[in-house]
């Protein structure tokens, strides 16, 4: 087994003199077969700061792989797009370059998740496609009064309420990015709000005030044991669609500020290309 430490969705230069966390992953190339689930879980638990990806190339077809994803608690995940993009530059180094890759992952048939990703390189960045998801937006702020209290926000701070029903995600568009970066939720109350509403991910977003970025987003999931995610891919399947229409742009650059305004690091940087059916997510991988 060969083991690599990889970070996706980074940036070649610091932003506002801040480090960029990106999406770290440990990628394990298995030579003969995948370890047992118990062995992979134990190995993943030794990696406390990121997910672990186990990859085994099927011999018959060069672009077909068995893949498994585990979080730092040793829990097996369904197909994880962060893990997928982390493997791509390593496949390129091994001269396994394809326009499409197939990944046989854990229980995909039960989740009705496709097992392939189309790949393209644009301006030196690696892009993979995810389905473009519909969103709904509404402005009835009376429905979110409890949420405003949890976030310490006023009704006039909110421009729009955006839901991505297929993912069960909810976002508030705030009036500016400076406010977005300074929000400090009451995470205990937010945890119970997410439980009670059945929300998968909750986030706040705003048009960016930083040069070269189109919008910013912060994503919270205290009900899953993580107050704030440094970066998230799937939420941009709907949110990228929302901002593409709002800004009338097909190519977008997204900043996850994370703890930027609290003497901390930036979460990551994503590039998005929107077409008729897909959201292409791309970024630097190192």
N, C-alpha and C positions, 0 to 999 in steps of 0.2 A: 504494500500500500504506500502510495506517495501522498504526502500531505502538503497543502499550500494554504497560506494565509492571504486573503484577497479582500479588497475594499471596492465597492461599487458606488457610483453616484458621488464621486468626489469632484474636485475642481483643481486645475493645474496651478492656480494661484490662490492665496488666501483672500478672503473677503473681509474688508474692514479689520484687517490684521487678526482675524479669527481663524482658528483651525477648523477643518471640515471633517466631521466624523465619518460621513459616508455610511454605507451599509456593509459592515464587516461580515465575513464568512470564512469558515474553514472548509476547504474542498479536499476530499479524500478520493484519489483515483485508485480503484481496486483492480488488481491485475487479473485475478481468476474468477472471483465471484464476490457478491456482497456479503459482508459478515451477517450474523444473525441479528434479529431486531434487538435482542438483549445486549449484544456486544456493541452495536451502533449506539444504543441509548447510553450505555456506560461511557463510551468514548466522548459522546456529545456533552455529557455532564462535566467532563474535565475542561471543557471550553466554556468558561463562564460569561463571556462578553459578546457572543454572537451565535448564530445558528451554524450547524454543521451539515455539509452536503456530502453524501456518499454516491459515487458515480462508477458505473461499470459498463464498458462498451460491449454491446452484443457483437459477436464475431461475424455474423452473416451480413450485416448492413452497417456501413461506416457512420451513418448519422442517427443510429438508434441506440438508446442507452436505458439501462435500469438506473433509477435515481431514487434516493430517499433523503428526506429533510428532517432534522431534529433540532429542537430548541435547546437552550442551555439547561433546561430542567430534565432533558432526556425524553421529552414527549415527541412523538412522531407527528409531523405536519403533512397536510396535503401539498400538492405541487406549489412550490414557493418561487415566485418570480425573482425575488432578490437572489436566491440560490442559483437560479438559471443564469442570470446575467453574470454572476461571479464565475461560472464555469467557462464562459465563452472565450475569453482571451487565452485560457489554458488549453482549450481545444485547438485554437488557432496555432499556438506554439507547437502542438503535436501534429500539425498539418492535417487536422480533421476539420477543414473549412467547408461548410455547406450553407445553402440558402435557407434550409429548413432542418430543424432537429426534432426528433421524436424522443420523448422521455416517458418511460413506463414507471409510474409512481404509485404511492400507497393509496389504494381504495378509490382510484379516480372514477371507476365505473359507478360507484355509489354516489358520488358527488356531481356526476354529469359534467366533469371538467375535461376539456380537450387535452390531449397529451402531446401536442406539437406547438412549436413556436417558429414563426418566420423571422429571419435575421437579415439585417442590412447594416452596412457601414456607411456613415455619412459624416463628412468633415472630421474623420478620425474617431468618431464616437460609435459605440455599439448600440444598435436599436433592436428591440424585439417587439412583436405586436401582441396586443391584448384587445379584446372586444370593446368597441365604443359603447358606453352604456347611457341609457336615457336618464334624465334627471327631471325633477319637478321643482319649481320655485314658487314661493308664496310670501306674502308680506304681512300676514296676520300675526303681529308680535304679541298679541294677548295670549296666544297659545304657548308662548315660551317664557312667561313671566318668571316661573321658578328657575329656569335655566339662566336668565339674566342675573338673578340674585346669586346663583352659584358662581358665575363668571365676574361678578361685580361690574356689570355693564348696565347702561341705560338703553331705553328703546331707541333713542336717536343715534346710538352707536351702531345700529344694525341697518344695513342696506337691504339684505335679502336673506331668505331662509331656503336652503337647497337640500333636497333629499334625493338619494340614489336608491330607489326602492329595491332593486335586484340585489344590492349588497347590504341593504338596511343601514346605510350611512347617512349622517346628517351633518350639514355644515352651516355656519352663520357667516355671511359676508359682512365684514366690518367696514366702517367708513374710511379707515386708512391703515396702512401697514405698521405705523409706529404704535398705534393702539394694540394691534394684533400681537406685537412682540412683547408688550408689557402686561398682557393678561396673565393673572395668577388665579387659576380656578381653586375652589374649595374641592379638593379631589375626593374627599370622603362623600360629600353630597353628590358630586358628579358620578361617582361610582354607583350610588343607589339610583340616580336618575337613569343611567344607562341600563341598569338591570331592569328597572320598572318599565322602560319604553322598549326594551329589546333591541336597542341600537348596537350594531357591530362596532363601528368607529364613529366618534364625534370629533368635529374639527372646526377651526375658524380659518377664514381665508380673507385676503384683501389684495387689491391691486398694489403692485410693488412700488416702493418709493426709491428703489436702488437701480442704478443704471444697468441696462442689459437684462433685467429680470422683468417678466410680465406679471406674475402674481406670486404671493407667498402663502404658505399654509402651515398650520400646526395641527397635529392630530393627537387626541387624547383617548386612552383606553384603560382607565384605572380599574374597570371591572374585569380586565384580563391580567391584572397584576403589574401593569406598566403605565405610570401616570401619563407620560408623553412619549410618543414614538419619534425617534430622530428622523425617520423617513418612512414612507409607505407608497407602494406602487399601485395597488388595486384601486385605492380611492380616487386616483387621477383618471381612471377609466371613465368616470362620470364627471368629476370636477374639471378635468381637462376639456371635456366637451362643453361644459358650461362656460368656461373662460374663453374658449375658442370662439363661441358665438357672441359673447359679450364684447370681446375686444376685436372681433372680426379678423382673426388671425388663424392661420393653419399651423404655424410653428411658434412654439412657446417655450420660454425658459422659466423654470420654477425654482424658488428658494424655499427650503425648509429651515427657518431661522432657529428653531429649537430653543436653546438657552442663550442666544446671541446677546440679548439685552440684560442678561443676569450674570455678566462676567463669565459666561460659559462658551461652549463651542457651537458652531453652526451644524445643523443636522446633515444636510446634503443638497445636491444640485441635480435637477432632472431636466432633460430636454424632451419636448413632446412634439410629435408631428401627428396631425389629425387628418384622416381621410374619410371616405364615405362610411366605412364599416369598422375601422380600427383606430385605436390609440397606439401610436408607436412611442414606446418609452426608451430613452437612451441616456447614456452618460459615460463619464470616464470610469475606467476600471484600473486599479493598480494593485 
